[in-house]
Amino acid sequence: MPQHHQPVTLLSLCHTQVATNLVSTCRLLQLIAQDSSAAHALTLARRRFRPNLLLSLPGLIRSQLIEEVSKLLSAPAPDGSAGGAGPAPLYLLALLLAPDVHRLRVELCCYYGCSHQAALLRLLASEGRGLETLELARSALLRLDRSLLHDALVSATSLRHLILHNIAGDAVLQVIGTACPNLVVLDVSHSRQVTDAGLRHLFFQVELHDKASSSTAGKCEISDLEQCVNSNGGCSGRGWGRLRILLRLFPRLRLNREGENKMRDRSFLLEYCERRNPLCDTLRILNVANTGVTTAGVLLALHHVPHIQSLGDYGHMGRALEILDRAWTASTGDSDPPSPPSFSLISARCQRTTMRRLELLSLACPALQKLTIYEPHHPPSALHVFPPTLTTLHLLSIPSDANWIAGLYAFLASPQGANLHDLALRFSLGEQYMSLDLSQILKSCPNLQKLAEDGADVEWRREFQDDTMNIIPPLLNLRSIQLGRVVTARALIELLKRAPALEIAHFYRCPDLTDDHLISLTAKPSNTSHYYRGGEIQSSAVYPYLSQHLECFYVYEASHITAPTVVTLLACCENLLRTGNLSNWGLDCEGIRWIHSTILDNNLNLEINPGSHWFCSQCFPIS
């Protein structure tokens, strides 16, 4: 039987009460700002409320309160009243933010991003000195004040993780490059104003210096200056202003289109300098997905950040490496060209991959651990080019072809299949749905920890009995599984028998699953079978086939399961927290009422999930 509901701890009750009081205080400050001004409300918050809160609440508790109260403030007021002047989250930060808070996430709303941006950045500059992780997000475009953002980032000397969803731009990247020398993770995904020029500003600090002329250097031509001015690599804003001033002060410095670009006054020269920013040596993850960054910008990042391990959700690595290979071949010539450079990437995503792109990826990323391929244009045998370090493989939009599936079985049967810990297979829609033999996958991948499949029917085609589980032994590491489309009852039963440590089990549609099948899982196995409990294999016939670690057992549709079987199943799973979808099971109104009354009468800590749990849940978040 699942665990019982436990009384809320005293700490949780205190935490909830303090969060409620903070919401009321922030609403009060909004009303005060409406009668006077936002500056007056902020001053009142800092002088009257803040000292007591800092004195009584440690930094870790305040960090948790900031996150929880921010969610409460984003919801409508219980009485339906409208808020006062100024954003309530800003007042919350004025109350709780201090140098001992290490993590902060701020969801910028319209007023927050526009009218009160300066107050937020000044607050981060003065009280956010201890931040290690900072996330700023907004649903619409926002232009941040560069000088205030620079002050805020410079003050956070311990900042390692910076997330700017839909809020960054080239100017912001330039500020980050100079203000965050120890950055490890930078996420600017969904920021369409981030371009290749912004990445160059991120990695390099451009300066223009005056250089004394010499007898030889005095022959410098203005074409060099024109090249500097028109370079997309770009100078800083200060450098551009300097050039404009110089061109105004010295009208004789003109660019002759006919090629006679010589200075009459050679008393000085401009020296164009690029210096690598310190974050080039510390950055490990750079997420530039869904931005204006092109292949050139990605190659720039790979070249100048030697220890970068991931480009986040950027999905065109194959194309980028193909362009790099062409440029490398053209620059080195066709006669015995040297090997192209390799990188430190351990994670990569590719779209419309070909044999050549896979070869380039395997050569350029010898330590690759996680690979996601969308719409492969090659046979599965091409996956053999990757090193044995590959442990996570996600194949999306797989063609619905019998030959392709046969090749997939052959690849998984190789030694590389035994190295996989995370396997995801999602088939594209075809004229007919293909069938997948689950027994071959489990036999070839004994070390799987997570398995997800969608778009194909799942079967168990082995005709022989394997009661002793010698041919396909238990998968002792399997924790999560999600199988889509139609899953046969035999495939479900054989899988659950071989997953003694399973925690999450999701199945979409099981039309032939009956009460007898589920009852067989709750029966005690024979003495010849092996089981898993307490971290080791045991052969005692005390525990049933069904995993005692199971936290979620979810079947979207199973029309032959009745209420007595559900109650028996609940009695067998002592750690079960979530189940469903009862509306698509073979239960009538009386049966559903019986199950709910069983949960209530026994005070069970069990959540009955609806159909939406299949599409989006904490078990399998949308990636």
C-alpha positions as CSV (number, residue, x, y, z in Angstrom):
1,M,0.0,0.0,0.0
2,P,1.3,3.5,-0.8
3,Q,2.6,5.7,2.0
4,H,0.2,7.6,4.2
5,H,-0.2,11.3,4.2
6,Q,2.1,12.8,6.9
7,P,1.3,15.9,8.9
8,V,3.1,19.0,7.6
9,T,6.3,19.7,9.5
10,L,6.6,22.6,11.7
11,L,9.3,24.0,9.4
12,S,7.0,23.9,6.4
13,L,4.2,25.6,8.3
14,C,6.5,28.4,9.4
15,H,7.8,28.6,5.8
16,T,4.3,29.0,4.4
17,Q,3.3,31.6,7.0
18,V,6.4,33.7,6.3
19,A,5.7,33.5,2.6
20,T,2.1,34.6,3.1
21,N,3.3,37.5,5.2
22,L,5.8,38.6,2.6
23,V,3.1,38.6,-0.1
24,S,1.0,40.9,2.1
25,T,4.0,43.1,2.7
26,C,4.8,43.4,-1.0
27,R,1.1,44.2,-1.8
28,L,1.2,46.9,0.9
29,L,4.3,48.4,-0.6
30,Q,2.5,48.6,-3.9
31,L,-0.3,50.5,-2.4
32,I,2.1,52.9,-0.6
33,A,3.9,53.5,-4.0
34,Q,0.6,54.2,-5.6
35,D,-0.1,57.0,-3.0
36,S,3.4,58.4,-3.0
37,S,6.1,56.9,-5.3
38,A,8.0,53.7,-6.0
39,A,11.2,55.2,-4.6
40,H,9.5,56.0,-1.3
41,A,8.2,52.4,-1.1
42,L,11.6,51.0,-1.7
43,T,13.1,53.3,0.9
44,L,10.5,52.2,3.4
45,A,11.2,48.5,2.6
46,R,14.9,48.8,3.1
47,R,14.7,50.8,6.3
48,R,11.7,49.4,8.2
49,F,11.2,45.8,7.1
50,R,14.5,44.6,5.7
51,P,16.7,44.7,8.8
52,N,14.5,42.3,10.8
53,L,14.2,39.9,7.9
54,L,17.9,39.7,7.3
55,L,18.5,39.2,11.0
56,S,16.0,36.4,11.5
57,L,16.3,34.5,8.2
58,P,19.5,32.9,6.9
59,G,20.5,33.2,3.3
60,L,19.4,29.7,2.2
61,I,15.9,30.3,3.6
62,R,15.6,33.7,2.0
63,S,16.7,32.2,-1.4
64,Q,13.9,29.7,-1.2
65,L,11.4,32.4,-0.1
66,I,12.3,34.6,-3.0
67,E,11.5,31.7,-5.4
68,E,8.2,30.7,-3.7
69,V,6.9,34.2,-3.1
70,S,7.7,35.3,-6.7
71,K,5.3,32.5,-7.9
72,L,2.6,33.7,-5.5
73,L,3.0,37.3,-6.6
74,S,2.7,36.3,-10.2
75,A,-0.7,34.8,-9.5
76,P,-3.9,37.0,-9.2
77,A,-4.7,38.3,-5.8
78,P,-7.3,36.0,-3.9
79,D,-9.7,38.9,-3.5
80,G,-9.4,39.9,-7.2
81,S,-8.0,43.3,-6.4
82,A,-5.6,45.0,-8.7
83,G,-2.0,45.6,-7.6
84,G,-0.7,49.1,-6.8
85,A,2.1,51.0,-8.4
86,G,5.4,49.3,-9.1
87,P,6.3,45.6,-9.5
88,A,5.8,43.5,-6.3
89,P,8.9,41.2,-7.1
90,L,11.1,44.3,-7.0
91,Y,9.9,45.1,-3.5
92,L,10.5,41.4,-2.6
93,L,14.1,41.6,-3.7
94,A,14.5,44.8,-1.7
95,L,13.4,43.0,1.4
96,L,15.3,39.7,1.0
97,L,18.2,40.0,-1.4
98,A,21.7,40.1,0.3
99,P,25.2,38.9,-0.5
100,D,24.5,35.5,1.2
101,V,21.9,34.7,-1.5
102,H,23.6,32.5,-4.1
103,R,20.7,31.7,-6.6
104,L,18.2,34.1,-8.1
105,R,15.7,33.9,-10.9
106,V,13.7,37.0,-12.0
107,E,10.8,36.8,-14.4
108,L,10.6,40.3,-16.0
109,C,7.1,41.6,-16.7
110,C,6.3,44.6,-18.8
111,Y,6.6,47.2,-16.0
112,Y,9.5,45.4,-14.4
113,G,11.5,45.4,-17.7
114,C,10.8,49.0,-18.7
115,S,9.9,51.4,-15.9
116,H,11.9,49.7,-13.1
117,Q,14.8,48.2,-14.9
118,A,17.2,50.7,-13.4
119,A,16.1,50.0,-9.8
120,L,16.5,46.2,-10.4
121,L,20.0,46.5,-11.8
122,R,21.1,48.9,-9.0
123,L,19.7,46.5,-6.5
124,L,21.6,43.6,-8.0
125,A,24.8,45.7,-8.1
126,S,24.5,46.5,-4.4
127,E,23.0,43.3,-2.9
128,G,23.8,40.6,-5.4
129,R,27.5,40.3,-4.8
130,G,27.2,36.7,-3.7
131,L,25.2,35.4,-6.6
132,E,26.5,32.3,-8.3
133,T,23.5,31.6,-10.5
134,L,21.5,34.4,-12.1
135,E,18.5,34.0,-14.4
136,L,16.7,36.8,-16.1
137,A,13.8,35.9,-18.4
138,R,11.1,37.8,-20.2
139,S,8.4,36.9,-22.7
140,A,9.0,40.0,-24.9
141,L,12.0,41.8,-26.2
142,L,13.8,44.0,-23.6
143,R,16.8,46.3,-24.0
144,L,19.0,46.3,-20.9
145,D,20.9,49.3,-19.8
146,R,24.5,48.4,-20.5
147,S,26.2,50.5,-17.8
148,L,23.9,49.3,-15.0
149,L,24.1,45.7,-16.2
150,H,27.9,46.0,-16.2
151,D,27.9,47.2,-12.6
152,A,25.5,44.4,-11.5
153,L,27.6,41.7,-13.1
154,V,31.0,43.1,-12.0
155,S,29.7,43.1,-8.4
156,A,28.8,39.4,-8.5
157,T,32.4,38.1,-8.5
158,S,31.3,34.5,-7.8
159,L,28.9,34.4,-10.7
160,R,29.2,31.0,-12.6
161,H,25.8,30.5,-14.2
162,L,24.1,33.3,-16.2
163,I,20.8,32.6,-18.0
164,L,19.3,35.3,-20.2
165,H,16.3,33.9,-22.0
166,N,14.9,36.2,-24.7
167,I,16.6,39.1,-23.2
168,A,20.2,39.2,-24.5
169,G,21.7,41.0,-27.5
170,D,25.1,41.8,-28.9
171,A,25.6,44.7,-26.6
172,V,24.7,42.6,-23.6
173,L,27.3,39.9,-24.7
174,Q,29.9,42.6,-24.8
175,V,29.2,43.5,-21.2
176,I,29.2,39.9,-20.1
177,G,32.6,39.3,-21.8
178,T,34.3,42.1,-19.7
179,A,32.3,41.7,-16.5
180,C,32.2,37.9,-16.0
181,P,35.7,36.5,-16.0
182,N,34.7,33.2,-14.2
183,L,31.6,32.3,-16.1
184,V,31.0,28.5,-16.6
185,V,27.5,28.4,-18.1
186,L,25.9,31.1,-20.4
187,D,22.4,30.5,-21.8
188,V,21.2,33.2,-24.2
189,S,18.7,30.9,-26.1
190,H,15.7,32.5,-27.8
191,S,17.4,35.9,-27.9
192,R,17.0,36.7,-31.6
193,Q,19.2,39.8,-31.3
194,V,22.3,37.7,-30.5
195,T,24.5,37.4,-33.6
196,D,28.0,36.4,-34.6
197,A,29.3,39.9,-33.9
198,G,27.9,39.6,-30.4
199,L,29.8,36.3,-29.8
200,R,33.0,38.0,-31.0
201,H,32.4,40.8,-28.5
202,L,31.9,38.1,-25.8
203,F,35.2,36.4,-26.5
204,F,37.4,39.5,-27.4
205,Q,37.9,42.9,-26.0
206,V,38.7,45.3,-28.8
207,E,40.7,48.4,-28.2
208,L,42.2,51.1,-30.4
209,H,45.5,52.5,-29.2
210,D,47.6,55.4,-30.4
211,K,50.9,54.2,-31.8
212,A,53.8,56.5,-32.4
213,S,54.9,56.6,-36.1
214,S,58.3,55.5,-37.3
215,S,60.0,56.0,-40.6
216,T,58.6,52.8,-41.9
217,A,55.3,52.8,-40.2
218,G,54.6,56.3,-41.4
219,K,53.7,54.9,-44.8
220,C,50.5,53.4,-43.3
221,E,47.6,53.7,-45.6
222,I,44.0,54.7,-44.7
223,S,42.9,51.4,-46.2
224,D,44.0,49.8,-42.9
225,L,41.8,52.3,-41.0
226,E,38.9,51.6,-43.4
227,Q,39.3,47.9,-42.8
228,C,39.2,48.4,-39.0
229,V,36.1,50.6,-39.3
230,N,34.2,48.3,-41.5
231,S,35.2,45.1,-39.7
232,N,32.4,43.0,-38.4
233,G,34.7,41.9,-35.6
234,G,34.1,45.3,-34.4
235,C,35.5,47.8,-32.0
236,S,33.9,48.8,-28.8
237,G,31.5,51.7,-28.6
238,R,34.3,53.8,-27.1
239,G,36.5,52.9,-30.1
240,W,33.9,53.9,-32.6
241,G,33.4,57.3,-30.9
242,R,37.2,57.8,-30.9
243,L,37.3,57.2,-34.7
244,R,34.5,59.6,-35.4
245,I,36.2,62.3,-33.3
246,L,39.5,61.7,-35.1
247,L,37.9,61.9,-38.5
248,R,36.2,65.2,-37.6
249,L,39.4,66.8,-36.1
250,F,41.5,65.8,-39.1
251,P,39.6,66.3,-42.3
252,R,42.6,65.3,-44.3
253,L,42.1,61.7,-43.2
254,R,39.9,60.7,-46.1
255,L,39.4,57.5,-47.9
256,N,40.3,57.7,-51.5
257,R,38.2,55.3,-53.6
258,E,40.7,55.4,-56.4
259,G,43.3,53.7,-54.2
260,E,45.5,56.7,-53.3
261,N,44.9,56.4,-49.5
262,K,47.9,58.1,-47.9
263,M,48.0,60.4,-45.0
264,R,49.6,63.8,-45.3
265,D,50.0,63.9,-41.6
266,R,51.8,60.8,-40.4
267,S,52.3,61.9,-36.8
268,F,50.3,59.0,-35.4
269,L,48.8,55.6,-36.3
270,L,45.8,53.7,-34.8
271,E,46.6,50.2,-33.5
272,Y,43.7,47.7,-33.6
273,C,44.1,45.3,-30.7
274,E,42.0,42.2,-29.8
275,R,42.5,40.6,-26.4
276,R,40.8,37.3,-25.3
277,N,38.5,37.7,-22.4
278,P,39.2,35.5,-19.3
279,L,35.9,33.6,-19.7
280,C,37.3,31.9,-22.8
281,D,39.2,29.7,-20.4
282,T,36.4,29.0,-18.0
283,L,33.3,28.7,-20.2
284,R,32.0,25.1,-20.5
285,I,28.3,25.5,-21.8
286,L,27.1,28.1,-24.2
287,N,23.5,27.8,-25.3
288,V,22.8,29.8,-28.5
289,A,19.7,27.9,-29.7
290,N,17.1,29.9,-31.5
291,T,19.3,33.0,-31.8
292,G,20.7,34.9,-34.8
293,V,24.0,33.0,-34.5
294,T,25.1,31.4,-37.7
295,T,27.6,28.6,-38.4
296,A,30.4,31.1,-38.5
297,G,29.6,32.2,-34.9
298,V,29.5,28.6,-33.7
299,L,32.9,27.9,-35.3
300,L,34.2,31.1,-33.7
301,A,33.1,29.8,-30.3
302,L,34.6,26.3,-30.8
303,H,37.9,27.8,-31.9
304,H,38.4,30.4,-29.2
305,V,36.8,28.6,-26.2
306,P,39.0,25.5,-26.0
307,H,37.2,23.8,-23.1
308,I,33.6,24.2,-24.2
309,Q,31.6,21.0,-23.7
310,S,28.2,21.8,-25.0
311,L,26.4,24.3,-27.2
312,G,23.1,23.6,-25.5
313,D,20.1,23.0,-27.8
314,Y,21.9,24.3,-30.9
315,G,20.9,21.7,-33.5
316,H,23.1,22.2,-36.5
317,M,26.5,20.8,-35.5
318,G,26.8,18.5,-38.5
319,R,26.3,21.4,-40.9
320,A,28.8,23.5,-39.0
321,L,31.5,20.8,-39.1
322,E,30.8,20.2,-42.8
323,I,31.5,23.9,-43.6
324,L,34.6,23.8,-41.4
325,D,35.9,20.7,-43.3
326,R,35.4,22.5,-46.7
327,A,37.2,25.6,-45.5
328,W,40.0,23.4,-44.0
329,T,40.5,21.5,-47.2
330,A,40.5,24.6,-49.3
331,S,43.1,26.3,-47.1
332,T,45.5,23.3,-46.8
333,G,45.3,22.0,-50.3
334,D,44.4,18.5,-51.6
335,S,47.8,16.9,-51.2
336,D,47.8,15.1,-47.9
337,P,46.0,17.7,-45.8
338,P,46.4,17.6,-42.0
339,S,43.6,16.4,-39.8
340,P,41.0,19.1,-38.9
341,P,40.9,20.3,-35.4
342,S,39.1,18.5,-32.6
343,F,37.0,19.9,-29.8
344,S,36.1,19.1,-26.2
345,L,32.4,18.8,-26.9
346,I,30.7,16.0,-24.9
347,S,27.1,16.9,-26.1
348,A,25.9,17.6,-29.7
349,R,22.6,17.9,-31.6
350,C,22.4,17.4,-35.3
351,Q,19.6,17.7,-37.9
352,R,19.3,15.9,-41.3
353,T,22.6,14.0,-40.7
354,T,24.4,12.2,-43.5
355,M,27.2,9.7,-43.4
356,R,29.8,12.5,-44.0
357,R,28.4,14.6,-41.2
358,L,28.6,11.7,-38.8
359,E,32.2,11.0,-39.7
360,L,33.1,14.6,-39.2
361,L,31.3,14.7,-35.9
362,S,33.1,11.6,-34.6
363,L,36.5,13.0,-35.6
364,A,35.9,16.5,-34.2
365,C,34.4,15.2,-30.9
366,P,36.4,12.2,-29.7
367,A,34.9,12.5,-26.2
368,L,31.3,12.7,-27.2
369,Q,28.9,11.3,-24.5
370,K,25.4,12.6,-25.6
371,L,24.1,12.7,-29.1
372,T,20.8,13.8,-30.4
373,I,19.9,13.3,-34.1
374,Y,16.8,14.7,-35.7
375,E,15.7,13.2,-39.1
376,P,18.7,11.0,-39.9
377,H,19.5,10.6,-43.6
378,H,21.8,7.5,-43.1
379,P,21.4,3.9,-42.1
380,P,21.9,3.0,-38.4
381,S,25.2,1.3,-39.2
382,A,26.7,4.7,-39.6
383,L,26.4,5.2,-35.8
384,H,29.3,2.8,-35.4
385,V,31.8,5.6,-36.1
386,F,31.2,7.1,-32.6
387,P,33.5,6.3,-29.7
388,P,32.6,4.0,-26.8
389,T,32.2,7.1,-24.6
390,L,28.7,7.6,-26.1
391,T,26.2,6.8,-23.4
392,T,23.1,8.9,-24.4
393,L,21.6,8.5,-27.8
394,H,18.3,10.2,-28.9
395,L,17.1,9.4,-32.4
396,L,14.2,11.7,-33.4
397,S,12.0,11.6,-36.5
398,I,13.3,8.1,-37.5
399,P,11.9,6.9,-40.8
400,S,9.2,4.3,-40.5
401,D,11.1,1.6,-42.5
402,A,11.5,-2.1,-41.7
403,N,15.1,-2.1,-43.0
404,W,16.0,0.9,-40.8
405,I,14.7,-0.9,-37.7
406,A,16.6,-4.0,-38.6
407,G,19.7,-2.0,-38.9
408,L,19.0,-0.4,-35.5
409,Y,18.8,-3.9,-33.9
410,A,22.2,-4.7,-35.4
411,F,23.7,-1.5,-34.1
412,L,22.3,-2.1,-30.6
413,A,23.6,-5.7,-30.6
414,S,27.1,-4.4,-31.1
415,P,29.3,-3.5,-28.0
416,Q,28.1,0.1,-28.3
417,G,24.6,-1.0,-27.3
418,A,25.9,-2.2,-23.9
419,N,27.4,1.3,-23.3
420,L,24.1,3.1,-23.6
421,H,22.4,4.5,-20.5
422,D,19.8,6.7,-22.1
423,L,18.0,5.7,-25.3
424,A,15.2,7.6,-27.0
425,L,13.5,6.5,-30.3
426,R,10.8,8.6,-31.9
427,F,9.5,7.5,-35.3
428,S,8.1,9.8,-37.9
429,L,4.5,9.3,-39.1
430,G,4.3,7.1,-42.2
431,E,1.7,5.3,-44.2
432,Q,1.7,2.6,-41.6
433,Y,3.0,2.2,-38.0
434,M,6.0,0.0,-37.6
435,S,6.5,-2.6,-34.8
436,L,9.4,-2.6,-32.4
437,D,10.7,-5.8,-30.7
438,L,11.3,-4.7,-27.1
439,S,13.1,-8.0,-26.3
440,Q,15.9,-7.3,-28.7
441,I,16.5,-3.8,-27.3
442,L,16.6,-5.0,-23.7
443,K,18.9,-7.9,-24.5
444,S,21.3,-5.6,-26.4
445,C,21.3,-2.8,-23.8
446,P,21.6,-4.3,-20.3
447,N,22.9,-1.1,-18.8
448,L,20.0,1.1,-19.7
449,Q,18.8,3.6,-17.1
450,K,16.2,5.4,-19.2
451,L,14.2,4.2,-22.3
452,A,11.7,6.3,-24.3
453,E,9.9,5.3,-27.5
454,D,7.1,6.9,-29.5
455,G,5.5,6.4,-32.9
456,A,5.8,2.6,-33.2
457,D,4.0,-0.4,-31.8
458,V,5.9,-2.3,-29.1
459,E,5.9,-6.0,-29.0
460,W,7.7,-9.0,-27.4
461,R,8.4,-11.4,-30.2
462,R,10.4,-14.2,-28.5
463,E,8.4,-17.4,-28.7
464,F,10.3,-19.3,-26.0
465,Q,9.8,-19.0,-22.3
466,D,12.5,-17.3,-20.3
467,D,11.2,-17.9,-16.8
468,T,14.7,-18.0,-15.3
469,M,15.6,-14.8,-17.1
470,N,18.9,-16.2,-18.3
471,I,18.6,-15.1,-21.9
472,I,17.4,-11.6,-21.1
473,P,18.6,-10.9,-17.5
474,P,17.1,-8.2,-15.3
475,L,18.0,-4.7,-16.1
476,L,19.3,-3.6,-12.6
477,N,19.9,0.0,-13.6
478,L,16.6,0.8,-15.4
479,R,14.8,3.6,-13.7
480,S,12.5,5.3,-16.2
481,I,10.6,4.0,-19.2
482,Q,8.0,5.5,-21.5
483,L,6.6,3.5,-24.4
484,G,4.2,5.1,-26.9
485,R,1.6,3.9,-29.4
486,V,0.3,0.4,-28.8
487,V,2.1,-1.7,-26.2
488,T,1.2,-5.4,-26.0
489,A,0.4,-7.0,-22.7
490,R,3.3,-9.4,-23.0
491,A,5.8,-6.6,-23.7
492,L,4.6,-4.8,-20.6
493,I,4.7,-7.8,-18.3
494,E,8.1,-9.1,-19.5
495,L,9.5,-5.6,-19.1
496,L,8.2,-5.1,-15.6
497,K,9.5,-8.5,-14.6
498,R,13.0,-7.5,-15.6
499,A,13.1,-4.0,-14.1
500,P,13.5,-4.6,-10.3
501,A,14.7,-1.0,-9.7
502,L,12.1,0.7,-12.0
503,E,10.7,4.0,-10.6
504,I,8.7,5.5,-13.5
505,A,6.6,3.4,-15.9
506,H,4.6,5.1,-18.6
507,F,2.6,3.2,-21.3
508,Y,0.3,4.9,-23.8
509,R,-2.2,2.2,-25.0
510,C,-2.5,-1.4,-23.9
511,P,-5.6,-2.8,-25.6
512,D,-5.0,-6.4,-24.6
513,L,-3.9,-5.8,-21.0
514,T,-6.3,-7.6,-18.6
515,D,-6.7,-8.1,-14.9
516,D,-4.9,-11.4,-15.0
517,H,-1.8,-9.8,-16.4
518,L,-1.5,-7.2,-13.6
519,I,-2.4,-9.8,-10.9
520,S,0.5,-12.0,-12.2
521,L,2.8,-9.0,-11.4
522,T,1.7,-8.9,-7.8
523,A,2.2,-12.7,-7.3
524,K,5.4,-13.9,-5.6
525,P,7.9,-15.3,-8.1
526,S,9.6,-18.7,-7.9
527,N,12.8,-19.4,-6.0
528,T,14.8,-19.7,-9.2
529,S,14.3,-16.1,-10.2
530,H,16.6,-13.2,-9.2
531,Y,15.4,-10.0,-7.7
532,Y,16.8,-6.6,-6.7
533,R,16.4,-5.0,-3.3
534,G,18.6,-2.8,-1.2
535,G,21.1,-2.3,-4.0
536,E,21.9,-6.0,-4.6
537,I,20.5,-9.1,-6.3
538,Q,18.6,-11.5,-4.2
539,S,16.9,-14.8,-4.8
540,S,14.3,-14.8,-2.1
541,A,10.6,-15.3,-3.0
542,V,9.4,-12.7,-0.6
543,Y,8.7,-9.8,-3.0
544,P,6.5,-9.7,-6.1
545,Y,7.6,-9.2,-9.6
546,L,6.5,-5.6,-9.6
547,S,9.3,-3.2,-8.6
548,Q,9.0,-2.0,-5.0
549,H,10.7,1.2,-6.0
550,L,7.9,2.2,-8.4
551,E,6.8,5.8,-7.9
552,C,4.6,6.3,-11.0
553,F,2.6,3.6,-12.9
554,Y,0.7,5.3,-15.7
555,V,-1.2,3.8,-18.6
556,Y,-3.0,6.3,-20.8
557,E,-5.5,3.7,-22.1
558,A,-6.3,0.2,-20.8
559,S,-9.9,-0.6,-21.3
560,H,-9.9,-4.1,-19.6
561,I,-8.6,-3.1,-16.2
562,T,-11.2,-3.2,-13.4
563,A,-11.5,-1.6,-10.0
564,P,-10.6,-4.7,-7.9
565,T,-7.3,-5.1,-9.8
566,V,-6.4,-1.5,-9.3
567,V,-7.0,-1.9,-5.5
568,T,-4.8,-5.0,-5.5
569,L,-2.1,-3.1,-7.4
570,L,-2.2,-0.3,-4.9
571,A,-1.8,-2.8,-2.1
572,C,1.4,-4.2,-3.7
573,C,3.2,-0.9,-4.4
574,E,4.4,0.6,-1.1
575,N,6.2,3.6,-2.7
576,L,3.7,4.5,-5.4
577,L,3.1,8.3,-5.6
578,R,1.3,8.7,-8.9
579,T,-1.0,6.6,-11.2
580,G,-3.6,7.0,-13.9
581,N,-5.4,7.5,-16.3
582,L,-8.5,6.0,-14.6
583,S,-10.9,7.7,-17.0
584,N,-9.5,5.6,-19.9
585,W,-9.4,2.3,-17.9
586,G,-12.3,-0.2,-17.8
587,L,-13.8,1.4,-14.7
588,D,-17.4,2.5,-14.2
589,C,-18.5,5.4,-12.0
590,E,-18.9,3.0,-9.0
591,G,-15.4,1.6,-9.5
592,I,-13.8,5.1,-9.7
593,R,-15.7,6.1,-6.6
594,W,-14.4,3.0,-4.8
595,I,-10.8,3.7,-5.7
596,H,-11.1,7.4,-4.5
597,S,-12.7,6.3,-1.3
598,T,-10.0,3.7,-0.7
599,I,-7.4,6.5,-1.1
600,L,-9.2,8.8,1.2
601,D,-10.2,6.3,3.9
602,N,-6.6,5.0,4.2
603,N,-5.1,8.5,4.0
604,L,-2.8,7.5,1.1
605,N,-0.3,9.9,-0.3
606,L,-1.3,9.0,-3.9
607,E,-2.0,11.3,-6.8
608,I,-4.5,10.2,-9.6
609,N,-3.2,11.9,-12.8
610,P,-5.4,12.7,-15.8
611,G,-4.6,12.3,-19.5
612,S,-2.4,15.4,-19.6
613,H,0.2,13.5,-17.5
614,W,1.3,11.6,-20.6
615,F,2.1,14.7,-22.6
616,C,3.8,16.9,-19.9
617,S,4.8,15.8,-16.4
618,Q,7.5,15.9,-13.8
619,C,8.3,12.3,-14.8
620,F,9.3,13.1,-18.4
621,P,9.6,16.9,-18.7
622,I,9.4,18.4,-22.2
623,S,13.0,18.9,-23.5
